[in-house]
Amino acid sequence: INDPRDDAYERLVDRLLASPHYGERWGRHWLDVVRFAESNGFERDRIRENFWPYRDYVIRSFNADKPYDQFVREQLAGDALKAENADELIATGFLVAGPKNDVATVSELERLQTRQDELDEFVTATSTTFLGLTSGCARCHDHKFDPIDMRDYYALTAVFSGLDRGVNSVASAKDKAARVAVVAPIQKQIGATKADIG
């Protein structure tokens, strides 16, 4: 408002787009869409100590104005692209960003049910995120309103059947050291606050 130059508006837009906070702001919307959480959910809700690289990947992608088709490919098949860039492997965190049932099962039937629920999570997250429609009801019957039948649903399930969750740290030693430097004082402060409270 106070800038009298003719290109004041363009300068403002350029400044805002160049800010690293741009990726943080819009990346947050994407993280909500892909059901990102830094804990597993379910009964134990364990913290995911090494899931921050996916969040940072999203922020970097927005700040770099990465083309959407590349952004999608990396998240669905980054591990198969065989690029030198670790971001493509980190991007596949999309597939496991949602809740994880880590409660031990006592029977084979429960284990199979948990696995099928996990595959359903992959399919429904992918269809909701990239197709903009739900597919979960096709797990039990042909979709009434959208063109997804059970056959399509289980074909998508088969695509993800080889996917399994695991702990895979892809951060470089430099990145890990930088994170420790940032997190250590915070952890110390949390410990001190807990001691004061307790």
C-alpha positions as CSV (number, residue, x, y, z in Angstrom):
1,I,0.0,0.0,0.0
2,N,2.8,2.4,0.8
3,D,4.9,1.5,-2.2
4,P,4.3,4.1,-5.0
5,R,6.2,2.2,-7.7
6,D,4.2,0.9,-10.7
7,D,5.4,-2.6,-10.1
8,A,4.7,-2.7,-6.4
9,Y,2.1,-5.5,-6.7
10,E,4.5,-7.7,-8.8
11,R,7.3,-7.1,-6.3
12,L,5.1,-8.1,-3.4
13,V,4.0,-11.3,-5.2
14,D,7.6,-12.2,-6.1
15,R,8.8,-11.5,-2.5
16,L,6.0,-13.8,-1.1
17,L,6.6,-16.6,-3.6
18,A,10.4,-16.4,-2.9
19,S,9.9,-16.8,0.9
20,P,10.6,-20.2,2.3
21,H,7.4,-19.7,4.3
22,Y,5.5,-20.2,1.0
23,G,6.3,-23.9,1.0
24,E,5.5,-24.2,4.7
25,R,2.1,-22.6,4.2
26,W,0.9,-24.4,1.1
27,G,2.7,-27.6,2.0
28,R,0.6,-27.8,5.1
29,H,-2.5,-28.1,2.9
30,W,-1.0,-31.0,1.0
31,L,0.1,-32.7,4.2
32,D,-3.6,-32.5,5.4
33,V,-4.8,-34.0,2.1
34,V,-2.4,-37.0,2.3
35,R,-3.2,-37.7,6.0
36,F,0.3,-36.9,7.2
37,A,0.9,-37.5,10.9
38,E,4.1,-37.7,12.9
39,S,2.6,-40.6,15.0
40,N,1.0,-43.9,14.1
41,G,-2.5,-43.4,15.5
42,F,-4.5,-46.3,16.8
43,E,-4.2,-47.5,20.4
44,R,-0.5,-46.9,20.9
45,D,0.0,-43.8,18.8
46,R,3.8,-44.1,18.7
47,I,5.8,-41.2,17.5
48,R,7.4,-41.6,14.1
49,E,10.9,-40.4,14.8
50,N,12.1,-40.3,11.2
51,F,9.1,-39.1,9.3
52,W,10.2,-35.5,9.1
53,P,12.0,-35.9,5.8
54,Y,8.7,-36.4,4.0
55,R,7.3,-33.2,5.4
56,D,10.5,-31.3,4.4
57,Y,10.3,-32.9,0.9
58,V,6.8,-31.4,0.5
59,I,7.9,-28.0,1.6
60,R,11.0,-28.1,-0.7
61,S,8.8,-29.2,-3.6
62,F,6.4,-26.3,-3.2
63,N,9.2,-23.8,-2.8
64,A,10.9,-25.1,-5.9
65,D,7.6,-24.9,-7.9
66,K,8.0,-28.6,-8.8
67,P,5.8,-29.6,-11.7
68,Y,2.7,-31.4,-10.4
69,D,3.1,-34.4,-12.7
70,Q,6.6,-34.9,-11.3
71,F,5.4,-34.4,-7.7
72,V,2.8,-37.1,-8.2
73,R,5.2,-39.6,-9.9
74,E,7.7,-39.2,-7.1
75,Q,5.1,-39.9,-4.4
76,L,3.7,-43.0,-6.1
77,A,6.8,-44.5,-7.6
78,G,9.8,-42.6,-6.4
79,D,11.5,-45.8,-5.3
80,A,11.2,-47.2,-8.9
81,L,12.6,-44.1,-10.7
82,K,16.2,-44.9,-9.7
83,A,17.3,-41.3,-9.6
84,E,20.4,-40.2,-7.7
85,N,18.2,-37.8,-5.7
86,A,17.1,-39.2,-2.3
87,D,14.0,-36.9,-2.5
88,E,12.4,-39.5,-4.9
89,L,12.7,-42.2,-2.2
90,I,11.6,-39.8,0.5
91,A,8.5,-38.8,-1.6
92,T,7.1,-42.4,-1.3
93,G,6.5,-41.6,2.3
94,F,3.1,-40.4,0.9
95,L,2.0,-44.1,0.8
96,V,2.6,-44.6,4.5
97,A,1.8,-41.2,5.8
98,G,-1.5,-42.3,7.3
99,P,-2.4,-44.3,10.4
100,K,-0.5,-47.6,11.1
101,N,-2.0,-50.3,13.3
102,D,0.9,-51.6,15.2
103,V,-1.1,-53.6,17.8
104,A,0.0,-57.2,17.9
105,T,-2.4,-59.7,16.5
106,V,-3.0,-63.1,18.1
107,S,-4.4,-65.0,15.1
108,E,-3.6,-65.4,11.4
109,L,-7.1,-64.2,10.6
110,E,-6.5,-60.9,12.5
111,R,-3.1,-60.5,10.8
112,L,-4.8,-60.9,7.4
113,Q,-7.6,-58.5,8.3
114,T,-5.0,-55.9,9.5
115,R,-3.1,-56.3,6.2
116,Q,-6.2,-55.9,4.1
117,D,-7.1,-52.7,6.1
118,E,-3.6,-51.4,5.4
119,L,-4.0,-52.1,1.7
120,D,-7.3,-50.3,1.8
121,E,-5.6,-47.3,3.4
122,F,-3.1,-47.2,0.5
123,V,-5.9,-47.4,-2.2
124,T,-8.3,-45.0,-0.6
125,A,-5.6,-42.4,0.1
126,T,-4.3,-42.6,-3.5
127,S,-7.8,-42.3,-5.0
128,T,-8.9,-39.5,-2.7
129,T,-5.6,-37.6,-3.1
130,F,-5.0,-38.0,-6.9
131,L,-8.4,-38.7,-8.3
132,G,-10.5,-36.6,-5.9
133,L,-13.0,-39.4,-5.2
134,T,-13.6,-42.1,-2.7
135,S,-13.1,-45.7,-3.5
136,G,-13.4,-47.4,-0.1
137,C,-17.0,-48.6,-0.6
138,A,-15.9,-50.6,-3.7
139,R,-14.1,-52.9,-1.2
140,C,-17.5,-54.5,-0.5
141,H,-19.7,-53.6,-3.5
142,D,-19.6,-51.8,-6.9
143,H,-19.5,-48.0,-6.3
144,K,-23.0,-46.6,-6.7
145,F,-22.2,-43.2,-8.0
146,D,-18.6,-43.1,-9.1
147,P,-17.3,-45.4,-11.9
148,I,-15.3,-47.7,-9.5
149,D,-16.3,-51.3,-9.3
150,M,-15.0,-54.0,-7.0
151,R,-12.8,-55.3,-9.9
152,D,-11.0,-51.9,-10.2
153,Y,-10.7,-51.6,-6.5
154,Y,-9.0,-55.0,-6.1
155,A,-6.8,-54.3,-9.1
156,L,-5.6,-51.2,-7.3
157,T,-5.1,-53.2,-4.2
158,A,-2.9,-55.6,-6.1
159,V,-0.7,-52.7,-7.2
160,F,0.1,-52.0,-3.6
161,S,0.3,-55.6,-2.4
162,G,4.1,-55.6,-2.5
163,L,4.3,-52.5,-0.4
164,D,5.2,-52.9,3.2
165,R,5.9,-50.4,5.9
166,G,9.4,-50.2,7.3
167,V,11.9,-47.9,8.9
168,N,14.1,-46.4,6.3
169,S,16.3,-43.5,7.1
170,V,17.3,-41.7,3.9
171,A,18.6,-38.5,5.5
172,S,22.2,-37.7,4.9
173,A,24.7,-37.6,7.9
174,K,24.7,-33.8,7.5
175,D,20.9,-33.6,7.7
176,K,20.8,-35.9,10.7
177,A,23.4,-33.8,12.5
178,A,21.5,-30.6,11.7
179,R,18.3,-32.1,13.0
180,V,20.0,-33.2,16.3
181,A,21.4,-29.7,16.7
182,V,17.9,-28.2,16.4
183,V,16.1,-30.9,18.4
184,A,18.5,-31.4,21.3
185,P,17.9,-28.0,23.0
186,I,14.1,-28.5,22.5
187,Q,14.2,-31.9,24.1
188,K,16.3,-30.5,27.0
189,Q,13.7,-27.7,27.5
190,I,10.8,-30.3,27.4
191,G,12.7,-32.4,30.0
192,A,13.2,-29.4,32.3
193,T,9.5,-28.4,31.9
194,K,8.4,-32.0,32.8
195,A,10.6,-31.9,35.8
196,D,9.1,-28.6,36.9
197,I,5.6,-29.9,36.5
198,G,6.2,-33.3,38.0
